[in-house]
């Protein structure tokens, strides 16, 4: 499930204006951030660990960076961590 979520968000993040309305893209990203923030702390930690494993295995540098930045970008960790 996490891989499917990342695939969708990766597509949205990389979409040009003519591919997707940017206001809609922001709404989707904010909606995901809200959902992941409603997860229990244990679930959030599990997702962070899974994203780390996915990033470590990723061969595309841009996608690896997206995976590495996901926890902070979606509010799973704050920038002070």
N, C-alpha and C positions, 0 to 999 in steps of 0.2 A: 504494500500500500504506500509506503514511504517513497519507493522508487517512482510510482505513478504520480504521486503528488509533486515530486521534484521535477519530473518530466514536464508536467503541465506548467509549473511555475517557471521553469527554464525557458519554455517556449514563449510564455507571456513576457518574461523579462527581456527576451531577445527580439520581440516583435517590433516591427516598424509601424509608424502611424497608419499607413495604408493597409496593414495586415490586421490591426486590432485598434479599436478606439482606446486611446490612452486613459480616459476617465474610467472606462470599464476595466482596464488592466489594473488600475490603482484600486478599484473596488474589490477585485478578486484578491489581490495581494493583501489588502487590509483585512478582508474576510478570513483569509488563511491565518494571518497573524492573530486575529481574535480567537480562532478555534484552537490553535496550538497553545495559546495562553490560558485556555480553559482546561487543558490537560492537567492531571495531577502532577506534582513535582517529580514523582517516580517516572511517569510516562514521558515527561519532558526530558529527563535525564537519559532515558532509553532512546528517545528520538535523537538527542544530541550525539550519543554514542554511535548510533546507526549512521547518522550523517557523516561522522568522522571516518567510519569504516568505508562508506561510499566514496568519500573524498580521497582517501588513501589509495583506493583501487582505480580511481578515475584517470584515464590517460589524456583526456582533453583538458589542457591547462585552464581554459576559460570556465569550463564546467566545474573543474576541481575548485577553482576560486569561488564560484557561486555556492558550491556545497560547503566550503569552509566558512563563508560569510553568512550562510543561512541562519545559524542559531542566533547570532546577534541581530541580523536584519529582520528577523521575524519575532524578536522579543523574547527568545528563550534564555538569553543571557544578556546582561547589560554590558555596555562598553568598558566598564571599570573592571570587569572580570578578567 
